[in-house]
Amino acid sequence: MAGRARNGDSRPTGDPPIATPGRRFASGATDADECGRRLPVLDEQFGRSGGDV
């Protein structure tokens, strides 16, 4: 798959882990409560780079 990490990670290369909950919320795959539980943990571990998610 072009543009994907080769280590088995399904996120596009260069995409910070904290972006995933925002994408999933925007697509309707998760609700606001789930997104709200995950974001603080990821923000603590990875921070926000490149603006808000």
C-alpha distance matrix in Angstrom:
0.0 3.8 6.4 5.8 8.4 8.5 11.7 10.8 11.3 9.7 11.0 9.6 10.8 14.5 15.1 18.3 18.7 21.7 19.7 18.4 21.9 22.6 19.5 20.4 24.0 23.4 21.6 24.4 22.6 25.1 28.7 30.4 32.0 28.7 27.2 30.5 30.5 27.1 27.3 30.4 28.9 25.7 27.8 30.0 27.3 25.0 27.1 26.2 24.7 24.3 26.7 27.1 24.5
3.8 0.0 3.8 5.5 8.5 9.5 13.0 13.0 12.8 11.4 11.4 8.9 9.4 12.7 13.9 17.4 18.6 21.4 19.3 18.6 22.3 22.5 19.6 21.1 24.5 23.5 22.1 25.3 23.9 26.3 29.6 31.0 32.8 29.8 27.8 30.9 31.2 27.8 27.5 30.4 29.3 25.8 27.4 29.8 27.2 24.5 26.3 25.1 23.1 22.4 25.0 25.9 23.6
6.4 3.8 0.0 3.8 6.8 9.2 12.2 12.5 11.3 10.1 9.0 5.7 5.9 9.0 10.3 13.8 15.4 18.1 16.0 15.8 19.5 19.6 17.0 18.9 22.2 21.2 20.3 23.6 22.3 24.4 27.5 28.5 30.3 27.4 25.1 28.1 28.5 25.0 24.4 27.2 26.2 22.6 24.0 26.4 24.0 21.1 22.7 21.4 19.3 18.6 21.3 22.3 20.2
5.8 5.5 3.8 0.0 3.8 6.4 8.9 8.8 7.6 6.6 6.4 4.5 5.2 8.9 9.6 12.6 13.4 16.5 14.9 14.0 17.8 18.5 16.1 17.4 20.9 20.6 19.5 22.4 20.6 22.5 25.8 27.0 28.4 25.2 23.3 26.3 26.3 22.7 22.5 25.3 23.9 20.5 22.4 24.6 21.9 19.4 21.4 20.7 19.1 19.1 21.6 22.2 19.8
8.4 8.5 6.8 3.8 0.0 3.8 5.6 6.7 5.7 6.8 6.9 6.2 5.1 8.5 9.8 11.9 12.4 15.9 15.2 14.4 18.1 19.4 17.5 18.7 22.1 22.4 21.6 24.2 22.0 23.4 26.7 27.6 28.6 25.3 23.5 26.2 25.7 22.0 22.0 24.4 22.5 19.2 21.2 22.9 19.9 17.6 20.2 20.0 18.6 19.2 21.9 22.6 20.4
8.5 9.5 9.2 6.4 3.8 0.0 3.8 5.5 6.9 8.7 10.1 9.8 8.8 12.1 13.5 15.4 15.5 19.2 18.7 17.6 21.1 22.8 20.8 21.6 25.2 25.6 24.5 26.9 24.4 25.9 29.3 30.6 31.3 27.8 26.3 29.1 28.3 24.6 24.9 27.2 25.0 21.8 24.1 25.5 22.2 20.3 23.2 23.4 22.0 22.9 25.7 26.3 24.1
11.7 13.0 12.2 8.9 5.6 3.8 0.0 3.8 5.5 8.7 10.3 11.3 10.2 12.9 13.9 14.8 14.2 18.0 18.3 17.0 20.2 22.3 20.9 21.2 24.8 25.7 24.8 26.8 24.0 25.1 28.4 29.5 29.8 26.2 25.0 27.5 26.3 22.7 23.3 25.2 22.7 19.8 22.4 23.3 19.9 18.5 21.8 22.5 21.7 23.1 25.7 26.1 23.8
10.8 13.0 12.5 8.8 6.7 5.5 3.8 0.0 3.8 6.3 9.1 10.9 11.2 14.2 14.2 15.2 14.0 17.6 17.5 15.5 18.5 20.9 19.1 18.9 22.6 23.7 22.4 24.1 21.1 22.4 25.9 27.5 27.7 24.1 23.2 26.0 24.8 21.3 22.4 24.6 22.1 19.5 22.4 23.6 20.4 19.3 22.4 23.0 22.5 23.8 26.0 25.9 23.2
11.3 12.8 11.3 7.6 5.7 6.9 5.5 3.8 0.0 3.8 5.7 8.2 8.8 11.3 10.8 11.7 10.3 13.9 13.8 11.9 15.0 17.2 15.7 15.8 19.3 20.4 19.5 21.3 18.5 19.6 22.9 24.2 24.6 21.1 19.8 22.6 21.6 18.0 18.8 21.2 19.0 16.1 19.0 20.4 17.4 16.0 19.0 19.4 19.0 20.3 22.3 22.1 19.4
9.7 11.4 10.1 6.6 6.8 8.7 8.7 6.3 3.8 0.0 3.8 6.6 8.8 11.6 10.3 11.9 10.6 13.7 12.6 10.3 13.5 15.4 13.1 13.2 16.9 17.6 16.3 18.3 15.7 17.3 20.9 22.4 23.3 19.8 18.5 21.7 21.2 17.8 18.5 21.4 19.7 16.8 19.5 21.6 19.0 17.4 19.8 19.5 19.2 20.0 21.6 21.1 18.1
11.0 11.4 9.0 6.4 6.9 10.1 10.3 9.1 5.7 3.8 0.0 3.8 6.3 8.4 6.6 8.5 8.0 10.9 9.4 7.9 11.5 12.8 10.8 11.8 15.2 15.6 15.0 17.4 15.4 16.7 19.9 20.9 22.1 18.9 17.0 20.0 19.9 16.4 16.4 19.4 18.1 14.8 17.0 19.4 17.1 14.9 16.9 16.2 15.7 16.2 17.9 17.7 14.8
9.6 8.9 5.7 4.5 6.2 9.8 11.3 10.9 8.2 6.6 3.8 0.0 3.8 6.3 5.6 8.9 9.9 12.5 10.5 10.1 13.9 14.3 12.1 13.9 17.2 16.8 16.3 19.3 17.8 19.4 22.4 23.2 24.8 21.9 19.5 22.4 22.8 19.2 18.7 21.6 20.6 17.1 18.7 21.2 19.0 16.2 17.8 16.6 15.3 15.1 17.4 17.7 15.3
10.8 9.4 5.9 5.2 5.1 8.8 10.2 11.2 8.8 8.8 6.3 3.8 0.0 3.8 5.5 8.5 10.3 13.2 12.0 12.4 16.2 16.6 15.0 17.0 20.1 19.8 19.7 22.7 21.2 22.4 25.2 25.7 27.1 24.2 21.7 24.2 24.3 20.7 19.8 22.2 21.0 17.4 18.6 20.8 18.2 15.3 17.1 16.2 14.3 14.5 17.3 18.4 16.6
14.5 12.7 9.0 8.9 8.5 12.1 12.9 14.2 11.3 11.6 8.4 6.3 3.8 0.0 3.8 6.2 9.2 11.5 10.5 12.1 15.6 15.7 14.7 17.3 19.8 19.5 20.1 23.1 21.9 22.6 25.0 24.9 26.4 23.8 20.9 22.9 23.4 19.7 18.3 20.4 19.6 15.8 16.4 18.6 16.3 12.9 14.2 13.1 10.8 11.0 14.1 15.6 14.5
15.1 13.9 10.3 9.6 9.8 13.5 13.9 14.2 10.8 10.3 6.6 5.6 5.5 3.8 0.0 3.8 6.5 8.4 6.8 8.4 11.9 11.9 11.0 13.6 16.0 15.9 16.6 19.4 18.3 18.9 21.2 21.1 22.7 20.1 17.2 19.4 20.0 16.5 15.0 17.5 16.9 13.2 14.0 16.7 14.8 11.5 12.6 11.2 9.7 9.9 12.3 13.0 11.2
18.3 17.4 13.8 12.6 11.9 15.4 14.8 15.2 11.7 11.9 8.5 8.9 8.5 6.2 3.8 0.0 3.8 5.4 5.7 7.8 10.7 11.1 11.4 13.7 15.7 16.2 17.5 19.8 18.5 18.3 20.3 19.7 20.8 18.4 15.4 17.1 17.4 13.8 12.1 14.2 13.5 9.7 10.3 12.9 11.0 7.7 8.9 8.1 7.5 9.0 11.0 11.4 9.9
18.7 18.6 15.4 13.4 12.4 15.5 14.2 14.0 10.3 10.6 8.0 9.9 10.3 9.2 6.5 3.8 0.0 3.8 5.4 5.8 8.3 10.0 10.6 11.9 14.0 15.3 16.4 18.1 16.3 15.8 17.9 17.6 18.2 15.4 12.9 14.7 14.4 10.7 9.8 12.1 10.8 7.2 9.1 11.5 9.4 7.2 9.3 9.4 10.1 12.1 13.2 12.6 10.4
21.7 21.4 18.1 16.5 15.9 19.2 18.0 17.6 13.9 13.7 10.9 12.5 13.2 11.5 8.4 5.4 3.8 0.0 3.8 5.6 6.6 7.6 9.4 10.9 12.1 13.5 15.4 16.7 15.5 14.4 15.8 14.9 15.7 13.4 10.4 11.7 12.0 8.6 6.7 9.2 9.0 5.5 6.5 9.7 9.0 6.9 7.5 6.9 8.7 10.7 10.8 9.5 7.3
19.7 19.3 16.0 14.9 15.2 18.7 18.3 17.5 13.8 12.6 9.4 10.5 12.0 10.5 6.8 5.7 5.4 3.8 0.0 3.8 5.8 5.4 6.3 8.8 10.2 10.7 12.5 14.5 13.8 13.4 15.1 14.5 16.1 14.0 10.7 12.8 13.9 10.8 9.0 12.1 12.4 9.2 9.9 13.3 12.8 10.3 10.4 8.6 9.4 9.9 10.0 8.7 5.7
18.4 18.6 15.8 14.0 14.4 17.6 17.0 15.5 11.9 10.3 7.9 10.1 12.4 12.1 8.4 7.8 5.8 5.6 3.8 0.0 3.8 5.4 5.1 6.1 8.5 9.9 10.6 12.3 10.8 10.7 13.1 13.4 14.8 12.0 9.4 12.3 12.9 9.7 9.3 12.8 12.6 9.7 11.6 14.7 13.8 12.1 13.0 11.9 13.0 13.7 13.8 12.0 8.6
21.9 22.3 19.5 17.8 18.1 21.1 20.2 18.5 15.0 13.5 11.5 13.9 16.2 15.6 11.9 10.7 8.3 6.6 5.8 3.8 0.0 3.8 5.5 5.0 6.0 8.5 9.9 10.5 9.2 7.9 9.7 9.7 11.0 8.4 5.6 8.7 9.6 7.0 6.9 10.7 11.1 9.2 11.0 14.1 14.0 13.0 13.4 12.5 14.4 15.3 14.4 11.8 8.3
22.6 22.5 19.6 18.5 19.4 22.8 22.3 20.9 17.2 15.4 12.8 14.3 16.6 15.7 11.9 11.1 10.0 7.6 5.4 5.4 3.8 0.0 3.8 5.5 5.1 6.1 8.6 9.9 10.0 9.1 10.2 9.6 11.9 10.4 7.0 9.6 11.7 9.7 8.3 12.0 13.3 11.3 11.9 15.5 15.9 14.3 13.8 11.8 13.5 13.5 12.1 9.3 5.6
19.5 19.6 17.0 16.1 17.5 20.8 20.9 19.1 15.7 13.1 10.8 12.1 15.0 14.7 11.0 11.4 10.6 9.4 6.3 5.1 5.5 3.8 0.0 3.8 5.5 5.1 6.2 8.7 8.6 9.3 11.3 11.8 14.4 12.4 9.7 12.9 14.6 12.4 11.6 15.4 16.2 13.8 14.9 18.4 18.2 16.3 16.3 14.2 15.1 14.6 13.9 11.8 8.1
20.4 21.1 18.9 17.4 18.7 21.6 21.2 18.9 15.8 13.2 11.8 13.9 17.0 17.3 13.6 13.7 11.9 10.9 8.8 6.1 5.0 5.5 3.8 0.0 3.8 5.5 5.2 6.3 5.1 5.8 8.6 10.1 12.3 9.9 8.2 11.8 13.2 11.3 11.7 15.5 15.9 14.2 16.0 19.1 18.9 17.7 18.1 16.6 18.0 18.0 17.2 14.6 10.9
24.0 24.5 22.2 20.9 22.1 25.2 24.8 22.6 19.3 16.9 15.2 17.2 20.1 19.8 16.0 15.7 14.0 12.1 10.2 8.5 6.0 5.1 5.5 3.8 0.0 3.8 5.4 5.1 5.8 4.9 6.0 6.9 9.7 8.5 6.5 9.8 11.9 11.0 11.0 14.7 15.9 14.7 15.9 19.2 19.7 18.7 18.4 16.8 18.6 18.4 16.8 13.7 10.3
23.4 23.5 21.2 20.6 22.4 25.6 25.7 23.7 20.4 17.6 15.6 16.8 19.8 19.5 15.9 16.2 15.3 13.5 10.7 9.9 8.5 6.1 5.1 5.5 3.8 0.0 3.8 5.5 7.7 8.2 9.0 9.7 13.0 12.3 10.0 12.8 15.4 14.3 13.7 17.3 18.8 17.2 17.9 21.4 21.9 20.3 19.7 17.4 18.6 17.7 16.1 13.4 10.1
21.6 22.1 20.3 19.5 21.6 24.5 24.8 22.4 19.5 16.3 15.0 16.3 19.7 20.1 16.6 17.5 16.4 15.4 12.5 10.6 9.9 8.6 6.2 5.2 5.4 3.8 0.0 3.8 5.6 7.9 9.8 11.7 14.6 13.3 11.8 15.2 17.2 15.9 16.0 19.8 20.7 19.0 20.3 23.7 23.8 22.2 22.2 20.1 21.1 20.3 19.2 16.7 13.2
24.4 25.3 23.6 22.4 24.2 26.9 26.8 24.1 21.3 18.3 17.4 19.3 22.7 23.1 19.4 19.8 18.1 16.7 14.5 12.3 10.5 9.9 8.7 6.3 5.1 5.5 3.8 0.0 3.8 5.5 6.8 9.5 12.2 11.2 10.7 13.9 15.8 15.3 15.9 19.5 20.5 19.5 21.0 24.1 24.4 23.5 23.5 21.7 23.2 22.8 21.3 18.4 14.9
22.6 23.9 22.3 20.6 22.0 24.4 24.0 21.1 18.5 15.7 15.4 17.8 21.2 21.9 18.3 18.5 16.3 15.5 13.8 10.8 9.2 10.0 8.6 5.1 5.8 7.7 5.6 3.8 0.0 3.8 7.0 10.2 11.9 9.9 9.9 13.5 14.5 13.6 15.0 18.5 18.9 17.9 20.0 22.9 22.7 22.0 22.6 21.4 23.0 23.0 22.0 19.2 15.5
25.1 26.3 24.4 22.5 23.4 25.9 25.1 22.4 19.6 17.3 16.7 19.4 22.4 22.6 18.9 18.3 15.8 14.4 13.4 10.7 7.9 9.1 9.3 5.8 4.9 8.2 7.9 5.5 3.8 0.0 3.8 6.9 8.2 6.2 6.7 10.1 11.0 10.7 12.3 15.6 16.2 15.8 17.8 20.4 20.8 20.5 20.9 19.9 22.1 22.5 21.1 17.9 14.5
28.7 29.6 27.5 25.8 26.7 29.3 28.4 25.9 22.9 20.9 19.9 22.4 25.2 25.0 21.2 20.3 17.9 15.8 15.1 13.1 9.7 10.2 11.3 8.6 6.0 9.0 9.8 6.8 7.0 3.8 0.0 3.8 5.5 5.5 6.3 8.6 10.2 11.1 12.4 15.2 16.5 16.7 18.1 20.7 21.7 21.7 21.5 20.5 23.0 23.3 21.4 17.9 14.8
30.4 31.0 28.5 27.0 27.6 30.6 29.5 27.5 24.2 22.4 20.9 23.2 25.7 24.9 21.1 19.7 17.6 14.9 14.5 13.4 9.7 9.6 11.8 10.1 6.9 9.7 11.7 9.5 10.2 6.9 3.8 0.0 3.8 5.6 5.1 5.9 8.6 10.0 10.4 12.9 14.9 15.3 16.1 18.7 20.2 20.3 19.5 18.4 21.2 21.7 19.3 15.6 13.1
32.0 32.8 30.3 28.4 28.6 31.3 29.8 27.7 24.6 23.3 22.1 24.8 27.1 26.4 22.7 20.8 18.2 15.7 16.1 14.8 11.0 11.9 14.4 12.3 9.7 13.0 14.6 12.2 11.9 8.2 5.5 3.8 0.0 3.8 5.5 5.0 6.3 8.8 10.2 11.9 13.5 14.8 15.9 17.8 19.5 20.2 19.8 19.4 22.5 23.6 21.3 17.7 15.4
28.7 29.8 27.4 25.2 25.3 27.8 26.2 24.1 21.1 19.8 18.9 21.9 24.2 23.8 20.1 18.4 15.4 13.4 14.0 12.0 8.4 10.4 12.4 9.9 8.5 12.3 13.3 11.2 9.9 6.2 5.5 5.6 3.8 0.0 3.8 5.4 5.2 6.4 8.8 11.0 11.7 12.6 14.5 16.4 17.4 18.1 18.3 18.2 21.1 22.4 20.7 17.3 14.5
27.2 27.8 25.1 23.3 23.5 26.3 25.0 23.2 19.8 18.5 17.0 19.5 21.7 20.9 17.2 15.4 12.9 10.4 10.7 9.4 5.6 7.0 9.7 8.2 6.5 10.0 11.8 10.7 9.9 6.7 6.3 5.1 5.5 3.8 0.0 3.8 5.5 5.3 6.1 9.1 10.5 10.5 11.8 14.4 15.5 15.6 15.4 14.8 17.6 18.7 16.9 13.5 10.7
30.5 30.9 28.1 26.3 26.2 29.1 27.5 26.0 22.6 21.7 20.0 22.4 24.2 22.9 19.4 17.1 14.7 11.7 12.8 12.3 8.7 9.6 12.9 11.8 9.8 12.8 15.2 13.9 13.5 10.1 8.6 5.9 5.0 5.4 3.8 0.0 3.8 5.6 5.6 7.1 9.4 10.5 11.0 13.1 15.1 15.6 14.9 14.6 17.9 19.3 17.1 13.6 11.7
30.5 31.2 28.5 26.3 25.7 28.3 26.3 24.8 21.6 21.2 19.9 22.8 24.3 23.4 20.0 17.4 14.4 12.0 13.9 12.9 9.6 11.7 14.6 13.2 11.9 15.4 17.2 15.8 14.5 11.0 10.2 8.6 6.3 5.2 5.5 3.8 0.0 3.8 5.9 6.5 7.4 9.4 10.9 12.1 13.6 15.0 15.1 15.7 19.1 21.0 19.2 16.1 14.1
27.1 27.8 25.0 22.7 22.0 24.6 22.7 21.3 18.0 17.8 16.4 19.2 20.7 19.7 16.5 13.8 10.7 8.6 10.8 9.7 7.0 9.7 12.4 11.3 11.0 14.3 15.9 15.3 13.6 10.7 11.1 10.0 8.8 6.4 5.3 5.6 3.8 0.0 3.8 5.8 5.5 6.3 8.6 10.2 11.0 11.9 12.5 13.2 16.3 18.4 17.2 14.4 12.1
27.3 27.5 24.4 22.5 22.0 24.9 23.3 22.4 18.8 18.5 16.4 18.7 19.8 18.3 15.0 12.1 9.8 6.7 9.0 9.3 6.9 8.3 11.6 11.7 11.0 13.7 16.0 15.9 15.0 12.3 12.4 10.4 10.2 8.8 6.1 5.6 5.9 3.8 0.0 3.8 5.5 5.2 5.8 8.5 9.9 10.1 9.7 9.8 13.2 15.1 13.6 10.9 9.1
30.4 30.4 27.2 25.3 24.4 27.2 25.2 24.6 21.2 21.4 19.4 21.6 22.2 20.4 17.5 14.2 12.1 9.2 12.1 12.8 10.7 12.0 15.4 15.5 14.7 17.3 19.8 19.5 18.5 15.6 15.2 12.9 11.9 11.0 9.1 7.1 6.5 5.8 3.8 0.0 3.8 5.5 5.0 6.1 8.7 9.9 9.2 10.4 14.0 16.5 15.0 12.5 11.8
28.9 29.3 26.2 23.9 22.5 25.0 22.7 22.1 19.0 19.7 18.1 20.6 21.0 19.6 16.9 13.5 10.8 9.0 12.4 12.6 11.1 13.3 16.2 15.9 15.9 18.8 20.7 20.5 18.9 16.2 16.5 14.9 13.5 11.7 10.5 9.4 7.4 5.5 5.5 3.8 0.0 3.8 5.5 5.2 6.4 8.6 9.4 11.4 14.8 17.7 16.9 14.9 13.7
25.7 25.8 22.6 20.5 19.2 21.8 19.8 19.5 16.1 16.8 14.8 17.1 17.4 15.8 13.2 9.7 7.2 5.5 9.2 9.7 9.2 11.3 13.8 14.2 14.7 17.2 19.0 19.5 17.9 15.8 16.7 15.3 14.8 12.6 10.5 10.5 9.4 6.3 5.2 5.5 3.8 0.0 3.8 5.4 5.1 5.7 6.9 8.7 11.6 14.5 14.2 12.6 11.3
27.8 27.4 24.0 22.4 21.2 24.1 22.4 22.4 19.0 19.5 17.0 18.7 18.6 16.4 14.0 10.3 9.1 6.5 9.9 11.6 11.0 11.9 14.9 16.0 15.9 17.9 20.3 21.0 20.0 17.8 18.1 16.1 15.9 14.5 11.8 11.0 10.9 8.6 5.8 5.0 5.5 3.8 0.0 3.8 5.5 5.3 4.3 6.1 9.6 12.6 11.8 10.4 10.2
30.0 29.8 26.4 24.6 22.9 25.5 23.3 23.6 20.4 21.6 19.4 21.2 20.8 18.6 16.7 12.9 11.5 9.7 13.3 14.7 14.1 15.5 18.4 19.1 19.2 21.4 23.7 24.1 22.9 20.4 20.7 18.7 17.8 16.4 14.4 13.1 12.1 10.2 8.5 6.1 5.2 5.4 3.8 0.0 3.8 5.9 5.8 8.9 12.0 15.4 15.0 13.9 14.0
27.3 27.2 24.0 21.9 19.9 22.2 19.9 20.4 17.4 19.0 17.1 19.0 18.2 16.3 14.8 11.0 9.4 9.0 12.8 13.8 14.0 15.9 18.2 18.9 19.7 21.9 23.8 24.4 22.7 20.8 21.7 20.2 19.5 17.4 15.5 15.1 13.6 11.0 9.9 8.7 6.4 5.1 5.5 3.8 0.0 3.8 6.1 9.5 11.8 15.4 15.8 15.3 14.9
25.0 24.5 21.1 19.4 17.6 20.3 18.5 19.3 16.0 17.4 14.9 16.2 15.3 12.9 11.5 7.7 7.2 6.9 10.3 12.1 13.0 14.3 16.3 17.7 18.7 20.3 22.2 23.5 22.0 20.5 21.7 20.3 20.2 18.1 15.6 15.6 15.0 11.9 10.1 9.9 8.6 5.7 5.3 5.9 3.8 0.0 3.8 6.7 8.3 11.9 12.8 12.8 12.5
27.1 26.3 22.7 21.4 20.2 23.2 21.8 22.4 19.0 19.8 16.9 17.8 17.1 14.2 12.6 8.9 9.3 7.5 10.4 13.0 13.4 13.8 16.3 18.1 18.4 19.7 22.2 23.5 22.6 20.9 21.5 19.5 19.8 18.3 15.4 14.9 15.1 12.5 9.7 9.2 9.4 6.9 4.3 5.8 6.1 3.8 0.0 3.7 6.3 9.8 10.0 10.1 10.8
26.2 25.1 21.4 20.7 20.0 23.4 22.5 23.0 19.4 19.5 16.2 16.6 16.2 13.1 11.2 8.1 9.4 6.9 8.6 11.9 12.5 11.8 14.2 16.6 16.8 17.4 20.1 21.7 21.4 19.9 20.5 18.4 19.4 18.2 14.8 14.6 15.7 13.2 9.8 10.4 11.4 8.7 6.1 8.9 9.5 6.7 3.7 0.0 3.8 6.6 6.3 6.6 7.8
24.7 23.1 19.3 19.1 18.6 22.0 21.7 22.5 19.0 19.2 15.7 15.3 14.3 10.8 9.7 7.5 10.1 8.7 9.4 13.0 14.4 13.5 15.1 18.0 18.6 18.6 21.1 23.2 23.0 22.1 23.0 21.2 22.5 21.1 17.6 17.9 19.1 16.3 13.2 14.0 14.8 11.6 9.6 12.0 11.8 8.3 6.3 3.8 0.0 3.7 5.6 7.8 9.1
24.3 22.4 18.6 19.1 19.2 22.9 23.1 23.8 20.3 20.0 16.2 15.1 14.5 11.0 9.9 9.0 12.1 10.7 9.9 13.7 15.3 13.5 14.6 18.0 18.4 17.7 20.3 22.8 23.0 22.5 23.3 21.7 23.6 22.4 18.7 19.3 21.0 18.4 15.1 16.5 17.7 14.5 12.6 15.4 15.4 11.9 9.8 6.6 3.7 0.0 3.8 7.0 8.7
26.7 25.0 21.3 21.6 21.9 25.7 25.7 26.0 22.3 21.6 17.9 17.4 17.3 14.1 12.3 11.0 13.2 10.8 10.0 13.8 14.4 12.1 13.9 17.2 16.8 16.1 19.2 21.3 22.0 21.1 21.4 19.3 21.3 20.7 16.9 17.1 19.2 17.2 13.6 15.0 16.9 14.2 11.8 15.0 15.8 12.8 10.0 6.3 5.6 3.8 0.0 3.8 6.6
27.1 25.9 22.3 22.2 22.6 26.3 26.1 25.9 22.1 21.1 17.7 17.7 18.4 15.6 13.0 11.4 12.6 9.5 8.7 12.0 11.8 9.3 11.8 14.6 13.7 13.4 16.7 18.4 19.2 17.9 17.9 15.6 17.7 17.3 13.5 13.6 16.1 14.4 10.9 12.5 14.9 12.6 10.4 13.9 15.3 12.8 10.1 6.6 7.8 7.0 3.8 0.0 3.8
24.5 23.6 20.2 19.8 20.4 24.1 23.8 23.2 19.4 18.1 14.8 15.3 16.6 14.5 11.2 9.9 10.4 7.3 5.7 8.6 8.3 5.6 8.1 10.9 10.3 10.1 13.2 14.9 15.5 14.5 14.8 13.1 15.4 14.5 10.7 11.7 14.1 12.1 9.1 11.8 13.7 11.3 10.2 14.0 14.9 12.5 10.8 7.8 9.1 8.7 6.6 3.8 0.0
